[in-house]
Structure formats: structure tokens, C-alpha cells
Amino acid sequence: MKVYNNLEEIKYDLKRLHLERQIAWEEMKGLKNEVKEDLSPYNWLGTILSAVKKYGILYLVRKLFR
């Protein structure tokens, strides 16, 4: 627990804590947008297509060597 000697120290800490809270809030908004982008159907489509390509090529190679 911090002991304050004057009103200026209290005001300084309150201002600092307010700014830290604003920074944390903005970071949370940024994370929300990142999650929204990661869960968009367009991103899932790219992942699915890359998996299909990979396993499709493996399937063709197996058929050629049998």
C-alpha cells in the first residue's frame, strides 16, 4: 500500500492509472478485430484449399506409384 504525502502524488497516480486503463481498452479493441478477421469465412477457405491441395497431390503420387 502506497502512502501519499500530498495531493499532487494522488493526482499523478490517478492520471497514470487512467492512461493505463485507456491503453488496455484500446488493446482489447485491437484483439477483438484480430479475432473477427481470423474467424472470417475467407480465412477458413484458404486453409481448407491448402489442405485439399496437399492431400490431393499425395493421393495422385500414391496412384502413380501403384
C-alpha positions in Angstrom: 0.0 0.0 0.0 1.4 3.3 -1.0 1.4 6.3 1.3 0.9 9.6 -0.3 2.5 12.8 1.0 0.5 15.3 -0.9 -2.4 15.8 -3.3 -0.1 16.0 -6.3 1.1 12.4 -5.9 -2.5 11.2 -5.8 -3.4 13.2 -8.9 -0.3 11.9 -10.7 -1.2 8.2 -9.9 -4.8 8.7 -10.9 -3.8 10.2 -14.2 -1.3 7.4 -14.8 -3.8 4.7 -14.0 -6.4 6.3 -16.2 -4.0 6.3 -19.1 -3.1 2.6 -18.5 -6.8 1.8 -18.5 -7.3 3.6 -21.8 -4.3 1.7 -23.3 -5.6 -1.6 -22.1 -9.0 -0.8 -23.6 -7.6 0.0 -27.0 -5.5 -3.2 -27.0 -8.7 -5.2 -26.3 -10.4 -3.5 -29.2 -7.5 -4.4 -31.4 -7.7 -8.1 -30.3 -11.4 -8.1 -31.0 -10.7 -7.1 -34.6 -8.0 -9.7 -35.0 -10.2 -12.5 -33.7 -13.0 -11.3 -36.0 -10.6 -11.4 -39.0 -9.3 -14.8 -38.1 -12.7 -16.3 -37.9 -13.9 -14.9 -41.2 -15.0 -17.4 -43.8 -12.4 -16.1 -46.3 -9.5 -17.2 -44.0 -11.1 -20.6 -43.4 -11.5 -21.1 -47.2 -7.8 -20.5 -47.7 -6.9 -23.1 -45.0 -9.3 -25.7 -46.5 -8.0 -25.2 -50.0 -4.3 -25.6 -48.9 -5.2 -28.8 -47.1 -7.1 -30.1 -50.2 -4.1 -29.3 -52.4 -1.7 -31.1 -50.1 -3.8 -34.3 -49.8 -4.8 -34.2 -53.4 -1.1 -34.2 -54.5 -0.3 -37.0 -52.1 -3.3 -39.0 -53.4 -2.0 -38.5 -57.0 1.5 -39.5 -56.2 0.3 -42.7 -54.5 -1.8 -43.6 -57.5 1.1 -43.1 -59.9 3.4 -45.4 -57.9 1.0 -48.3 -57.5 
